[in-house]
């Protein structure tokens, strides 16, 4: 996937959202909101995709939720494709972002997650 895509997943082995316990389900909404905020702040995409994957070769494997920034540049690079067609092409092409850029993005994302978490904690106090 393109630079800025973050993956969220449960710590426990779960293959579907329907299997989440009450605690995990209650945490999922705020986690996805905060993840989308990080992606949107750092990448400034025209759109942010949030989609669930759980496919293994023949059965469900493990729940993963992708939060992906999609810019005009990304769409242009893949012939204007959108949604699952864009993601399928990206995965089939096997393009990977530069590791140095990934490390830099991750460092900035961690800082922003900390700021969001601290801000949320202060609001609750």
Secondary structure, 3 states (H helix, E strand, C coil): CCCCCEEECCCCCCCCHHHCCHHHHHHHHHHHHHHHHHHHHHHCCCEEEEEEEEECCCCEEEEEEEEEEECHHHHHHCCCCCHHHHHHHHHHHCCCCCHHHHHHHHHHHHHHHHHHHHHHHHHHC
